[in-house]
Amino acid sequence: MMWKDKYLIGVEKVDQQHKELFKNLGDFIKLVQNKEVSWEDRLDKAKETLDFLQGYVVFHFDDEEKYQESIDYPNIEEHKQAHKAFKEGINEYVEIFKEGGFTEEKMQEFSAKLMTWLIMHVGKMDQKIGEYVKSREVNA
């Protein structure tokens, strides 16, 4: 999964964090889909990447929400709800992994959901933040 410049919102800190999320999620997807190495040999790295993503997502969402507050972003509550739902989705999978083990099939399912959500969120919802910032600069 490659970063595309069309995902830029024009806020350097947020854009850098988005790039980091895309990079790590892309690495996670490649790892999960790599059939040349046994699942057992990929599992530790998959768990490590999952832990990173889980923590980084919370860090990023907190930063993004603080930024939205600082600019009086009008859709902040909707954005917070989307973040909350995503964190809950990650936590659901963490529970699935704890209860049923880290199966390759579940990891692939999880990585596909992460990828879809990230593209939709950054490509649509976060773009509105950039549009709002640009409109304020034009009207300033």
N, CA, C and O atoms as CSV, one atom per row, in Angstrom:
chain,resi,resn,atom,element,x,y,z
A,1,MET,N,N,0.853,-1.168,0.000
A,1,MET,CA,C,0.000,0.000,0.000
A,1,MET,C,C,0.893,1.222,0.000
A,1,MET,O,O,1.660,1.450,0.936
A,2,MET,N,N,0.789,1.972,-1.015
A,2,MET,CA,C,1.697,3.094,-1.181
A,2,MET,C,C,1.008,4.416,-0.837
A,2,MET,O,O,-0.177,4.627,-1.097
A,3,TRP,N,N,1.803,5.277,-0.249
A,3,TRP,CA,C,1.356,6.641,0.014
A,3,TRP,C,C,1.159,7.353,-1.326
A,3,TRP,O,O,1.917,7.135,-2.271
A,4,LYS,N,N,0.153,8.188,-1.397
A,4,LYS,CA,C,-0.086,9.011,-2.587
A,4,LYS,C,C,-0.197,10.454,-2.125
A,4,LYS,O,O,-0.793,10.739,-1.086
A,5,ASP,N,N,0.373,11.354,-2.897
A,5,ASP,CA,C,0.344,12.761,-2.510
A,5,ASP,C,C,-1.074,13.324,-2.450
A,5,ASP,O,O,-1.304,14.353,-1.815
A,6,LYS,N,N,-2.016,12.664,-3.098
A,6,LYS,CA,C,-3.400,13.149,-3.020
A,6,LYS,C,C,-3.956,13.029,-1.593
A,6,LYS,O,O,-4.996,13.613,-1.286
A,7,TYR,N,N,-3.270,12.274,-0.721
A,7,TYR,CA,C,-3.698,12.148,0.666
A,7,TYR,C,C,-3.221,13.307,1.535
A,7,TYR,O,O,-3.661,13.444,2.677
A,8,LEU,N,N,-2.317,14.150,1.003
A,8,LEU,CA,C,-1.833,15.298,1.774
A,8,LEU,C,C,-2.991,16.225,2.111
A,8,LEU,O,O,-3.870,16.469,1.284
A,9,ILE,N,N,-2.979,16.740,3.345
A,9,ILE,CA,C,-4.009,17.716,3.720
A,9,ILE,C,C,-3.414,19.115,3.869
A,9,ILE,O,O,-4.152,20.086,4.037
A,10,GLY,N,N,-2.095,19.224,3.810
A,10,GLY,CA,C,-1.458,20.528,3.903
A,10,GLY,C,C,-1.084,20.939,5.312
A,10,GLY,O,O,-0.746,22.097,5.556
A,11,VAL,N,N,-1.142,19.998,6.240
A,11,VAL,CA,C,-0.728,20.243,7.624
A,11,VAL,C,C,0.437,19.289,7.865
A,11,VAL,O,O,0.242,18.081,8.003
A,12,GLU,N,N,1.647,19.839,7.914
A,12,GLU,CA,C,2.855,19.017,7.872
A,12,GLU,C,C,2.879,17.902,8.918
A,12,GLU,O,O,3.167,16.750,8.596
A,13,LYS,N,N,2.577,18.246,10.160
A,13,LYS,CA,C,2.641,17.240,11.231
A,13,LYS,C,C,1.669,16.091,10.963
A,13,LYS,O,O,2.030,14.923,11.109
A,14,VAL,N,N,0.455,16.418,10.575
A,14,VAL,CA,C,-0.556,15.390,10.294
A,14,VAL,C,C,-0.155,14.582,9.064
A,14,VAL,O,O,-0.275,13.357,9.053
A,15,ASP,N,N,0.323,15.274,8.027
A,15,ASP,CA,C,0.744,14.565,6.816
A,15,ASP,C,C,1.882,13.588,7.103
A,15,ASP,O,O,1.885,12.476,6.576
A,16,GLN,N,N,2.843,13.986,7.926
A,16,GLN,CA,C,3.956,13.092,8.272
A,16,GLN,C,C,3.451,11.864,9.029
A,16,GLN,O,O,3.899,10.745,8.781
A,17,GLN,N,N,2.524,12.081,9.945
A,17,GLN,CA,C,1.970,10.944,10.697
A,17,GLN,C,C,1.180,10.023,9.773
A,17,GLN,O,O,1.247,8.802,9.910
A,18,HIS,N,N,0.437,10.593,8.840
A,18,HIS,CA,C,-0.284,9.761,7.878
A,18,HIS,C,C,0.686,8.915,7.062
A,18,HIS,O,O,0.451,7.727,6.844
A,19,LYS,N,N,1.773,9.530,6.614
A,19,LYS,CA,C,2.775,8.787,5.844
A,19,LYS,C,C,3.338,7.633,6.680
A,19,LYS,O,O,3.541,6.531,6.168
A,20,GLU,N,N,3.587,7.889,7.959
A,20,GLU,CA,C,4.108,6.837,8.852
A,20,GLU,C,C,3.094,5.694,8.993
A,20,GLU,O,O,3.468,4.521,8.983
A,21,LEU,N,N,1.817,6.046,9.124
A,21,LEU,CA,C,0.773,5.017,9.212
A,21,LEU,C,C,0.722,4.188,7.926
A,21,LEU,O,O,0.675,2.959,7.979
A,22,PHE,N,N,0.732,4.859,6.780
A,22,PHE,CA,C,0.696,4.142,5.511
A,22,PHE,C,C,1.912,3.229,5.361
A,22,PHE,O,O,1.781,2.087,4.919
A,23,LYS,N,N,3.081,3.724,5.724
A,23,LYS,CA,C,4.299,2.925,5.599
A,23,LYS,C,C,4.216,1.663,6.452
A,23,LYS,O,O,4.477,0.559,5.973
A,24,ASN,N,N,3.851,1.840,7.717
A,24,ASN,CA,C,3.813,0.696,8.616
A,24,ASN,C,C,2.692,-0.264,8.271
A,24,ASN,O,O,2.861,-1.478,8.381
A,25,LEU,N,N,1.563,0.257,7.859
A,25,LEU,CA,C,0.484,-0.632,7.453
A,25,LEU,C,C,0.867,-1.373,6.172
A,25,LEU,O,O,0.565,-2.557,6.023
A,26,GLY,N,N,1.526,-0.684,5.260
A,26,GLY,CA,C,1.999,-1.347,4.042
A,26,GLY,C,C,2.969,-2.474,4.354
A,26,GLY,O,O,2.889,-3.557,3.776
A,27,ASP,N,N,3.891,-2.205,5.279
A,27,ASP,CA,C,4.841,-3.251,5.702
A,27,ASP,C,C,4.107,-4.426,6.348
A,27,ASP,O,O,4.451,-5.586,6.120
A,28,PHE,N,N,3.095,-4.113,7.153
A,28,PHE,CA,C,2.304,-5.144,7.823
A,28,PHE,C,C,1.592,-6.022,6.791
A,28,PHE,O,O,1.591,-7.248,6.905
A,29,ILE,N,N,0.994,-5.393,5.797
A,29,ILE,CA,C,0.272,-6.134,4.763
A,29,ILE,C,C,1.234,-7.035,3.974
A,29,ILE,O,O,0.930,-8.199,3.714
A,30,LYS,N,N,2.382,-6.491,3.603
A,30,LYS,CA,C,3.374,-7.297,2.877
A,30,LYS,C,C,3.802,-8.508,3.711
A,30,LYS,O,O,3.920,-9.620,3.196
A,31,LEU,N,N,4.028,-8.278,4.984
A,31,LEU,CA,C,4.441,-9.347,5.884
A,31,LEU,C,C,3.373,-10.439,5.960
A,31,LEU,O,O,3.675,-11.627,5.842
A,32,VAL,N,N,2.140,-10.027,6.156
A,32,VAL,CA,C,1.039,-10.986,6.300
A,32,VAL,C,C,0.826,-11.765,5.003
A,32,VAL,O,O,0.487,-12.948,5.038
A,33,GLN,N,N,1.023,-11.110,3.867
A,33,GLN,CA,C,0.760,-11.753,2.580
A,33,GLN,C,C,1.954,-12.519,2.014
A,33,GLN,O,O,1.821,-13.190,0.991
A,34,ASN,N,N,3.100,-12.434,2.649
A,34,ASN,CA,C,4.310,-13.098,2.153
A,34,ASN,C,C,4.209,-14.612,2.355
A,34,ASN,O,O,4.367,-15.116,3.467
A,35,LYS,N,N,3.949,-15.310,1.281
A,35,LYS,CA,C,3.777,-16.771,1.346
A,35,LYS,C,C,5.107,-17.526,1.231
A,35,LYS,O,O,5.143,-18.750,1.362
A,36,GLU,N,N,6.191,-16.795,0.987
A,36,GLU,CA,C,7.493,-17.445,0.831
A,36,GLU,C,C,8.108,-17.829,2.172
A,36,GLU,O,O,9.039,-18.632,2.226
A,37,VAL,N,N,7.592,-17.261,3.240
A,37,VAL,CA,C,8.090,-17.542,4.586
A,37,VAL,C,C,6.927,-18.133,5.386
A,37,VAL,O,O,5.787,-17.692,5.241
A,38,SER,N,N,7.206,-19.108,6.213
A,38,SER,CA,C,6.128,-19.745,6.973
A,38,SER,C,C,5.466,-18.743,7.906
A,38,SER,O,O,6.089,-17.773,8.339
A,39,TRP,N,N,4.204,-18.988,8.209
A,39,TRP,CA,C,3.453,-18.104,9.104
A,39,TRP,C,C,4.134,-18.016,10.468
A,39,TRP,O,O,4.198,-16.938,11.058
A,40,GLU,N,N,4.627,-19.108,10.958
A,40,GLU,CA,C,5.296,-19.125,12.255
A,40,GLU,C,C,6.497,-18.179,12.270
A,40,GLU,O,O,6.763,-17.509,13.268
A,41,ASP,N,N,7.218,-18.136,11.142
A,41,ASP,CA,C,8.388,-17.272,11.051
A,41,ASP,C,C,8.013,-15.791,10.910
A,41,ASP,O,O,8.826,-14.915,11.203
A,42,ARG,N,N,6.800,-15.519,10.469
A,42,ARG,CA,C,6.336,-14.133,10.304
A,42,ARG,C,C,5.565,-13.630,11.521
A,42,ARG,O,O,5.362,-12.426,11.672
A,43,LEU,N,N,5.146,-14.524,12.367
A,43,LEU,CA,C,4.214,-14.179,13.432
A,43,LEU,C,C,4.763,-13.154,14.418
A,43,LEU,O,O,4.057,-12.205,14.761
A,44,ASP,N,N,5.995,-13.314,14.881
A,44,ASP,CA,C,6.543,-12.361,15.854
A,44,ASP,C,C,6.582,-10.947,15.285
A,44,ASP,O,O,6.219,-9.991,15.971
A,45,LYS,N,N,7.019,-10.809,14.041
A,45,LYS,CA,C,7.069,-9.497,13.400
A,45,LYS,C,C,5.653,-8.947,13.204
A,45,LYS,O,O,5.429,-7.745,13.347
A,46,ALA,N,N,4.711,-9.812,12.880
A,46,ALA,CA,C,3.317,-9.380,12.715
A,46,ALA,C,C,2.764,-8.843,14.035
A,46,ALA,O,O,2.088,-7.815,14.055
A,47,LYS,N,N,3.050,-9.533,15.126
A,47,LYS,CA,C,2.595,-9.072,16.446
A,47,LYS,C,C,3.244,-7.743,16.809
A,47,LYS,O,O,2.590,-6.839,17.327
A,48,GLU,N,N,4.532,-7.637,16.531
A,48,GLU,CA,C,5.274,-6.404,16.831
A,48,GLU,C,C,4.691,-5.218,16.041
A,48,GLU,O,O,4.513,-4.127,16.583
A,49,THR,N,N,4.402,-5.450,14.768
A,49,THR,CA,C,3.836,-4.393,13.926
A,49,THR,C,C,2.429,-4.041,14.396
A,49,THR,O,O,2.048,-2.871,14.409
A,50,LEU,N,N,1.674,-5.036,14.773
A,50,LEU,CA,C,0.329,-4.798,15.297
A,50,LEU,C,C,0.384,-3.941,16.556
A,50,LEU,O,O,-0.407,-3.009,16.702
A,51,ASP,N,N,1.298,-4.242,17.459
A,51,ASP,CA,C,1.469,-3.438,18.678
A,51,ASP,C,C,1.821,-1.996,18.329
A,51,ASP,O,O,1.272,-1.056,18.904
A,52,PHE,N,N,2.739,-1.833,17.383
A,52,PHE,CA,C,3.124,-0.484,16.966
A,52,PHE,C,C,1.915,0.268,16.412
A,52,PHE,O,O,1.639,1.398,16.816
A,53,LEU,N,N,1.197,-0.368,15.485
A,53,LEU,CA,C,0.051,0.290,14.871
A,53,LEU,C,C,-0.991,0.669,15.910
A,53,LEU,O,O,-1.553,1.763,15.869
A,54,GLN,N,N,-1.240,-0.233,16.832
A,54,GLN,CA,C,-2.242,0.042,17.867
A,54,GLN,C,C,-1.848,1.286,18.674
A,54,GLN,O,O,-2.692,2.142,18.937
A,55,GLY,N,N,-0.606,1.387,19.059
A,55,GLY,CA,C,-0.149,2.541,19.826
A,55,GLY,C,C,-0.056,3.803,18.993
A,55,GLY,O,O,-0.425,4.882,19.455
A,56,TYR,N,N,0.437,3.676,17.764
A,56,TYR,CA,C,0.632,4.854,16.923
A,56,TYR,C,C,-0.699,5.472,16.501
A,56,TYR,O,O,-0.813,6.693,16.388
A,57,VAL,N,N,-1.696,4.634,16.271
A,57,VAL,CA,C,-3.013,5.139,15.901
A,57,VAL,C,C,-3.561,6.031,17.019
A,57,VAL,O,O,-4.084,7.111,16.744
A,58,VAL,N,N,-3.450,5.601,18.250
A,58,VAL,CA,C,-3.928,6.399,19.383
A,58,VAL,C,C,-3.148,7.715,19.463
A,58,VAL,O,O,-3.741,8.781,19.631
A,59,PHE,N,N,-1.831,7.638,19.342
A,59,PHE,CA,C,-0.978,8.825,19.349
A,59,PHE,C,C,-1.401,9.797,18.251
A,59,PHE,O,O,-1.565,10.992,18.495
A,60,HIS,N,N,-1.574,9.271,17.047
A,60,HIS,CA,C,-1.940,10.119,15.908
A,60,HIS,C,C,-3.324,10.741,16.102
A,60,HIS,O,O,-3.500,11.941,15.893
A,61,PHE,N,N,-4.287,9.940,16.495
A,61,PHE,CA,C,-5.638,10.472,16.680
A,61,PHE,C,C,-5.645,11.578,17.731
A,61,PHE,O,O,-6.296,12.606,17.544
A,62,ASP,N,N,-4.931,11.377,18.826
A,62,ASP,CA,C,-4.857,12.415,19.864
A,62,ASP,C,C,-4.261,13.698,19.296
A,62,ASP,O,O,-4.782,14.788,19.532
A,63,ASP,N,N,-3.173,13.566,18.552
A,63,ASP,CA,C,-2.533,14.737,17.934
A,63,ASP,C,C,-3.479,15.434,16.956
A,63,ASP,O,O,-3.609,16.658,16.960
A,64,GLU,N,N,-4.128,14.637,16.130
A,64,GLU,CA,C,-5.016,15.201,15.117
A,64,GLU,C,C,-6.192,15.925,15.765
A,64,GLU,O,O,-6.597,16.992,15.302
A,65,GLU,N,N,-6.731,15.357,16.816
A,65,GLU,CA,C,-7.854,15.990,17.509
A,65,GLU,C,C,-7.422,17.271,18.224
A,65,GLU,O,O,-8.172,18.247,18.248
A,66,LYS,N,N,-6.225,17.278,18.802
A,66,LYS,CA,C,-5.707,18.512,19.420
A,66,LYS,C,C,-5.548,19.595,18.366
A,66,LYS,O,O,-5.873,20.758,18.605
A,67,TYR,N,N,-5.049,19.210,17.207
A,67,TYR,CA,C,-4.900,20.177,16.130
A,67,TYR,C,C,-6.266,20.730,15.721
A,67,TYR,O,O,-6.419,21.939,15.545
A,68,GLN,N,N,-7.246,19.860,15.572
A,68,GLN,CA,C,-8.585,20.306,15.194
A,68,GLN,C,C,-9.155,21.281,16.222
A,68,GLN,O,O,-9.795,22.268,15.860
A,69,GLU,N,N,-8.922,21.005,17.492
A,69,GLU,CA,C,-9.368,21.923,18.542
A,69,GLU,C,C,-8.683,23.282,18.397
A,69,GLU,O,O,-9.312,24.325,18.572
A,70,SER,N,N,-7.392,23.258,18.076
A,70,SER,CA,C,-6.627,24.508,17.988
A,70,SER,C,C,-7.092,25.397,16.840
A,70,SER,O,O,-6.893,26.612,16.883
A,71,ILE,N,N,-7.705,24.814,15.818
A,71,ILE,CA,C,-8.172,25.606,14.681
A,71,ILE,C,C,-9.693,25.768,14.685
A,71,ILE,O,O,-10.270,26.269,13.719
A,72,ASP,N,N,-10.338,25.344,15.768
A,72,ASP,CA,C,-11.804,25.415,15.870
A,72,ASP,C,C,-12.490,24.702,14.701
A,72,ASP,O,O,-13.425,25.226,14.097
A,73,TYR,N,N,-12.010,23.518,14.404
A,73,TYR,CA,C,-12.559,22.738,13.294
A,73,TYR,C,C,-14.021,22.401,13.585
A,73,TYR,O,O,-14.315,21.802,14.620
A,74,PRO,N,N,-14.942,22.773,12.696
A,74,PRO,CA,C,-16.374,22.608,12.990
A,74,PRO,C,C,-16.872,21.164,13.027
A,74,PRO,O,O,-17.905,20.892,13.639
A,75,ASN,N,N,-16.166,20.235,12.387
A,75,ASN,CA,C,-16.613,18.834,12.333
A,75,ASN,C,C,-15.843,17.948,13.297
A,75,ASN,O,O,-15.733,16.741,13.078
A,76,ILE,N,N,-15.312,18.531,14.353
A,76,ILE,CA,C,-14.448,17.775,15.263
A,76,ILE,C,C,-15.188,16.619,15.941
A,76,ILE,O,O,-14.616,15.543,16.114
A,77,GLU,N,N,-16.425,16.821,16.318
A,77,GLU,CA,C,-17.145,15.744,17.016
A,77,GLU,C,C,-17.372,14.548,16.105
A,77,GLU,O,O,-17.236,13.403,16.536
A,78,GLU,N,N,-17.713,14.802,14.863
A,78,GLU,CA,C,-17.873,13.719,13.888
A,78,GLU,C,C,-16.543,12.987,13.702
A,78,GLU,O,O,-16.503,11.761,13.602
A,79,HIS,N,N,-15.475,13.748,13.657
A,79,HIS,CA,C,-14.143,13.174,13.481
A,79,HIS,C,C,-13.755,12.322,14.693
A,79,HIS,O,O,-13.211,11.227,14.545
A,80,LYS,N,N,-14.039,12.836,15.886
A,80,LYS,CA,C,-13.738,12.076,17.101
A,80,LYS,C,C,-14.512,10.758,17.123
A,80,LYS,O,O,-13.983,9.733,17.553
A,81,GLN,N,N,-15.748,10.785,16.666
A,81,GLN,CA,C,-16.557,9.561,16.638
A,81,GLN,C,C,-15.965,8.538,15.661
A,81,GLN,O,O,-15.951,7.339,15.942
A,82,ALA,N,N,-15.478,9.019,14.517
A,82,ALA,CA,C,-14.848,8.110,13.549
A,82,ALA,C,C,-13.581,7.498,14.145
A,82,ALA,O,O,-13.322,6.306,13.975
A,83,HIS,N,N,-12.800,8.311,14.838
A,83,HIS,CA,C,-11.590,7.803,15.495
A,83,HIS,C,C,-11.951,6.774,16.564
A,83,HIS,O,O,-11.323,5.721,16.670
A,84,LYS,N,N,-12.962,7.096,17.344
A,84,LYS,CA,C,-13.383,6.186,18.422
A,84,LYS,C,C,-13.818,4.839,17.849
A,84,LYS,O,O,-13.449,3.786,18.368
A,85,ALA,N,N,-14.600,4.883,16.780
A,85,ALA,CA,C,-15.076,3.638,16.157
A,85,ALA,C,C,-13.900,2.816,15.622
A,85,ALA,O,O,-13.901,1.589,15.724
A,86,PHE,N,N,-12.912,3.484,15.060
A,86,PHE,CA,C,-11.748,2.777,14.534
A,86,PHE,C,C,-10.954,2.125,15.656
A,86,PHE,O,O,-10.546,0.969,15.541
A,87,LYS,N,N,-10.731,2.869,16.753
A,87,LYS,CA,C,-10.005,2.300,17.899
A,87,LYS,C,C,-10.752,1.097,18.458
A,87,LYS,O,O,-10.138,0.099,18.834
A,88,GLU,N,N,-12.076,1.193,18.511
A,88,GLU,CA,C,-12.877,0.064,18.995
A,88,GLU,C,C,-12.728,-1.140,18.062
A,88,GLU,O,O,-12.675,-2.282,18.518
A,89,GLY,N,N,-12.661,-0.876,16.758
A,89,GLY,CA,C,-12.469,-1.952,15.789
A,89,GLY,C,C,-11.134,-2.648,15.980
A,89,GLY,O,O,-11.050,-3.873,15.908
A,90,ILE,N,N,-10.097,-1.868,16.221
A,90,ILE,CA,C,-8.778,-2.456,16.478
A,90,ILE,C,C,-8.834,-3.305,17.748
A,90,ILE,O,O,-8.330,-4.427,17.777
A,91,ASN,N,N,-9.446,-2.761,18.786
A,91,ASN,CA,C,-9.532,-3.495,20.054
A,91,ASN,C,C,-10.326,-4.788,19.913
A,91,ASN,O,O,-10.023,-5.780,20.577
A,92,GLU,N,N,-11.339,-4.781,19.052
A,92,GLU,CA,C,-12.098,-6.017,18.803
A,92,GLU,C,C,-11.193,-7.091,18.214
A,92,GLU,O,O,-11.255,-8.254,18.615
A,93,TYR,N,N,-10.359,-6.699,17.269
A,93,TYR,CA,C,-9.439,-7.667,16.669
A,93,TYR,C,C,-8.384,-8.124,17.668
A,93,TYR,O,O,-7.992,-9.291,17.669
A,94,VAL,N,N,-7.928,-7.219,18.509
A,94,VAL,CA,C,-6.971,-7.624,19.549
A,94,VAL,C,C,-7.595,-8.726,20.407
A,94,VAL,O,O,-6.932,-9.708,20.740
A,95,GLU,N,N,-8.858,-8.562,20.759
A,95,GLU,CA,C,-9.558,-9.593,21.544
A,95,GLU,C,C,-9.704,-10.888,20.751
A,95,GLU,O,O,-9.520,-11.978,21.293
A,96,ILE,N,N,-10.032,-10.766,19.481
A,96,ILE,CA,C,-10.142,-11.959,18.623
A,96,ILE,C,C,-8.809,-12.708,18.608
A,96,ILE,O,O,-8.780,-13.935,18.703
A,97,PHE,N,N,-7.703,-11.962,18.487
A,97,PHE,CA,C,-6.386,-12.591,18.461
A,97,PHE,C,C,-6.061,-13.236,19.804
A,97,PHE,O,O,-5.475,-14.317,19.848
A,98,LYS,N,N,-6.433,-12.589,20.883
A,98,LYS,CA,C,-6.167,-13.152,22.216
A,98,LYS,C,C,-6.938,-14.450,22.422
A,98,LYS,O,O,-6.412,-15.419,22.968
A,99,GLU,N,N,-8.180,-14.455,21.980
A,99,GLU,CA,C,-9.045,-15.620,22.208
A,99,GLU,C,C,-8.782,-16.749,21.211
A,99,GLU,O,O,-8.764,-17.922,21.583
A,100,GLY,N,N,-8.578,-16.386,19.943
A,100,GLY,CA,C,-8.473,-17.417,18.919
A,100,GLY,C,C,-7.091,-17.612,18.351
A,100,GLY,O,O,-6.883,-18.456,17.480
A,101,GLY,N,N,-6.160,-16.845,18.833
A,101,GLY,CA,C,-4.799,-16.961,18.317
A,101,GLY,C,C,-4.584,-16.067,17.110
A,101,GLY,O,O,-5.533,-15.566,16.507
A,102,PHE,N,N,-3.357,-15.886,16.783
A,102,PHE,CA,C,-2.962,-15.029,15.667
A,102,PHE,C,C,-2.912,-15.866,14.392
A,102,PHE,O,O,-1.836,-16.233,13.920
A,103,THR,N,N,-4.082,-16.161,13.846
A,103,THR,CA,C,-4.109,-16.957,12.626
A,103,THR,C,C,-3.812,-16.072,11.423
A,103,THR,O,O,-4.116,-14.879,11.414
A,104,GLU,N,N,-3.222,-16.676,10.429
A,104,GLU,CA,C,-2.892,-15.947,9.211
A,104,GLU,C,C,-4.153,-15.380,8.566
A,104,GLU,O,O,-4.154,-14.247,8.084
A,105,GLU,N,N,-5.214,-16.159,8.559
A,105,GLU,CA,C,-6.473,-15.716,7.938
A,105,GLU,C,C,-7.033,-14.472,8.634
A,105,GLU,O,O,-7.445,-13.522,7.969
A,106,LYS,N,N,-7.048,-14.477,9.955
A,106,LYS,CA,C,-7.571,-13.323,10.710
A,106,LYS,C,C,-6.672,-12.103,10.547
A,106,LYS,O,O,-7.164,-10.977,10.483
A,107,MET,N,N,-5.354,-12.318,10.480
A,107,MET,CA,C,-4.433,-11.199,10.275
A,107,MET,C,C,-4.649,-10.588,8.889
A,107,MET,O,O,-4.596,-9.367,8.743
A,108,GLN,N,N,-4.889,-11.406,7.883
A,108,GLN,CA,C,-5.150,-10.879,6.544
A,108,GLN,C,C,-6.452,-10.089,6.525
A,108,GLN,O,O,-6.533,-9.014,5.931
A,109,GLU,N,N,-7.454,-10.628,7.175
A,109,GLU,CA,C,-8.737,-9.930,7.267
A,109,GLU,C,C,-8.558,-8.574,7.954
A,109,GLU,O,O,-9.077,-7.557,7.495
A,110,PHE,N,N,-7.827,-8.582,9.045
A,110,PHE,CA,C,-7.574,-7.369,9.813
A,110,PHE,C,C,-6.787,-6.353,8.979
A,110,PHE,O,O,-7.126,-5.170,8.964
A,111,SER,N,N,-5.757,-6.803,8.298
A,111,SER,CA,C,-4.943,-5.865,7.503
A,111,SER,C,C,-5.763,-5.250,6.377
A,111,SER,O,O,-5.578,-4.076,6.056
A,112,ALA,N,N,-6.661,-6.014,5.775
A,112,ALA,CA,C,-7.523,-5.478,4.715
A,112,ALA,C,C,-8.471,-4.417,5.265
A,112,ALA,O,O,-8.700,-3.388,4.628
A,113,LYS,N,N,-9.016,-4.671,6.442
A,113,LYS,CA,C,-9.908,-3.682,7.066
A,113,LYS,C,C,-9.146,-2.411,7.422
A,113,LYS,O,O,-9.647,-1.306,7.215
A,114,LEU,N,N,-7.941,-2.564,7.956
A,114,LEU,CA,C,-7.123,-1.396,8.277
A,114,LEU,C,C,-6.838,-0.572,7.025
A,114,LEU,O,O,-6.974,0.651,7.032
A,115,MET,N,N,-6.447,-1.244,5.967
A,115,MET,CA,C,-6.113,-0.550,4.733
A,115,MET,C,C,-7.322,0.204,4.193
A,115,MET,O,O,-7.213,1.375,3.829
A,116,THR,N,N,-8.446,-0.447,4.141
A,116,THR,CA,C,-9.665,0.185,3.630
A,116,THR,C,C,-10.031,1.400,4.469
A,116,THR,O,O,-10.329,2.469,3.934
A,117,TRP,N,N,-10.006,1.231,5.782
A,117,TRP,CA,C,-10.377,2.336,6.656
A,117,TRP,C,C,-9.411,3.499,6.498
A,117,TRP,O,O,-9.846,4.646,6.393
A,118,LEU,N,N,-8.124,3.233,6.480
A,118,LEU,CA,C,-7.132,4.299,6.396
A,118,LEU,C,C,-7.281,5.086,5.092
A,118,LEU,O,O,-7.243,6.316,5.102
A,119,ILE,N,N,-7.447,4.393,3.992
A,119,ILE,CA,C,-7.611,5.075,2.705
A,119,ILE,C,C,-8.881,5.924,2.722
A,119,ILE,O,O,-8.860,7.079,2.295
A,120,MET,N,N,-9.967,5.368,3.203
A,120,MET,CA,C,-11.225,6.117,3.225
A,120,MET,C,C,-11.147,7.304,4.184
A,120,MET,O,O,-11.625,8.393,3.866
A,121,HIS,N,N,-10.560,7.100,5.327
A,121,HIS,CA,C,-10.512,8.166,6.327
A,121,HIS,C,C,-9.586,9.301,5.886
A,121,HIS,O,O,-9.978,10.468,5.893
A,122,VAL,N,N,-8.370,8.955,5.508
A,122,VAL,CA,C,-7.405,9.981,5.107
A,122,VAL,C,C,-7.815,10.595,3.765
A,122,VAL,O,O,-7.684,11.801,3.554
A,123,GLY,N,N,-8.311,9.745,2.864
A,123,GLY,CA,C,-8.668,10.210,1.526
A,123,GLY,C,C,-9.940,11.019,1.462
A,123,GLY,O,O,-10.151,11.751,0.495
A,124,LYS,N,N,-10.790,10.910,2.456
A,124,LYS,CA,C,-12.055,11.655,2.445
A,124,LYS,C,C,-12.205,12.552,3.666
A,124,LYS,O,O,-12.217,13.777,3.542
A,125,MET,N,N,-12.317,11.957,4.828
A,125,MET,CA,C,-12.624,12.725,6.034
A,125,MET,C,C,-11.513,13.704,6.403
A,125,MET,O,O,-11.789,14.863,6.712
A,126,ASP,N,N,-10.269,13.252,6.375
A,126,ASP,CA,C,-9.166,14.140,6.736
A,126,ASP,C,C,-8.953,15.240,5.695
A,126,ASP,O,O,-8.424,16.305,6.016
A,127,GLN,N,N,-9.356,14.989,4.467
A,127,GLN,CA,C,-9.237,16.020,3.431
A,127,GLN,C,C,-10.057,17.259,3.793
A,127,GLN,O,O,-9.704,18.380,3.425
A,128,LYS,N,N,-11.137,17.043,4.506
A,128,LYS,CA,C,-11.989,18.168,4.915
A,128,LYS,C,C,-11.254,19.095,5.889
A,128,LYS,O,O,-11.505,20.299,5.918
A,129,ILE,N,N,-10.357,18.529,6.675
A,129,ILE,CA,C,-9.543,19.366,7.571
A,129,ILE,C,C,-8.678,20.290,6.724
A,129,ILE,O,O,-8.615,21.493,6.977
A,130,GLY,N,N,-8.019,19.736,5.730
A,130,GLY,CA,C,-7.176,20.532,4.837
A,130,GLY,C,C,-7.974,21.608,4.115
A,130,GLY,O,O,-7.511,22.740,3.975
A,131,GLU,N,N,-9.162,21.259,3.662
A,131,GLU,CA,C,-10.018,22.246,2.985
A,131,GLU,C,C,-10.398,23.373,3.937
A,131,GLU,O,O,-10.406,24.544,3.554
A,132,TYR,N,N,-10.712,23.017,5.168
A,132,TYR,CA,C,-11.062,24.028,6.168
A,132,TYR,C,C,-9.880,24.961,6.432
A,132,TYR,O,O,-10.049,26.179,6.497
A,133,VAL,N,N,-8.702,24.394,6.580
A,133,VAL,CA,C,-7.498,25.212,6.842
A,133,VAL,C,C,-7.270,26.160,5.664
A,133,VAL,O,O,-7.017,27.348,5.861
A,134,LYS,N,N,-7.358,25.636,4.447
A,134,LYS,CA,C,-7.140,26.485,3.265
A,134,LYS,C,C,-8.194,27.578,3.172
A,134,LYS,O,O,-7.869,28.707,2.805
A,135,SER,N,N,-9.448,27.274,3.496
A,135,SER,CA,C,-10.498,28.286,3.418
A,135,SER,C,C,-10.267,29.397,4.441
A,135,SER,O,O,-10.563,30.561,4.173
A,136,ARG,N,N,-9.744,29.043,5.599
A,136,ARG,CA,C,-9.445,30.060,6.617
A,136,ARG,C,C,-8.297,30.950,6.178
A,136,ARG,O,O,-8.289,32.148,6.460
A,137,GLU,N,N,-7.313,30.356,5.480
A,137,GLU,CA,C,-6.175,31.159,5.007
A,137,GLU,C,C,-6.622,32.148,3.928
A,137,GLU,O,O,-6.149,33.284,3.887
A,138,VAL,N,N,-7.538,31.710,3.051
A,138,VAL,CA,C,-8.044,32.560,1.984
A,138,VAL,C,C,-8.886,33.688,2.560
A,138,VAL,O,O,-8.827,34.822,2.084
A,139,ASN,N,N,-9.667,33.375,3.582
A,139,ASN,CA,C,-10.568,34.368,4.172
A,139,ASN,C,C,-9.921,35.227,5.251
A,139,ASN,O,O,-10.559,36.128,5.797
A,140,ALA,N,N,-8.667,34.952,5.557
A,140,ALA,CA,C,-7.991,35.696,6.634
A,140,ALA,C,C,-7.599,37.095,6.203
A,140,ALA,O,O,-7.024,37.845,6.992
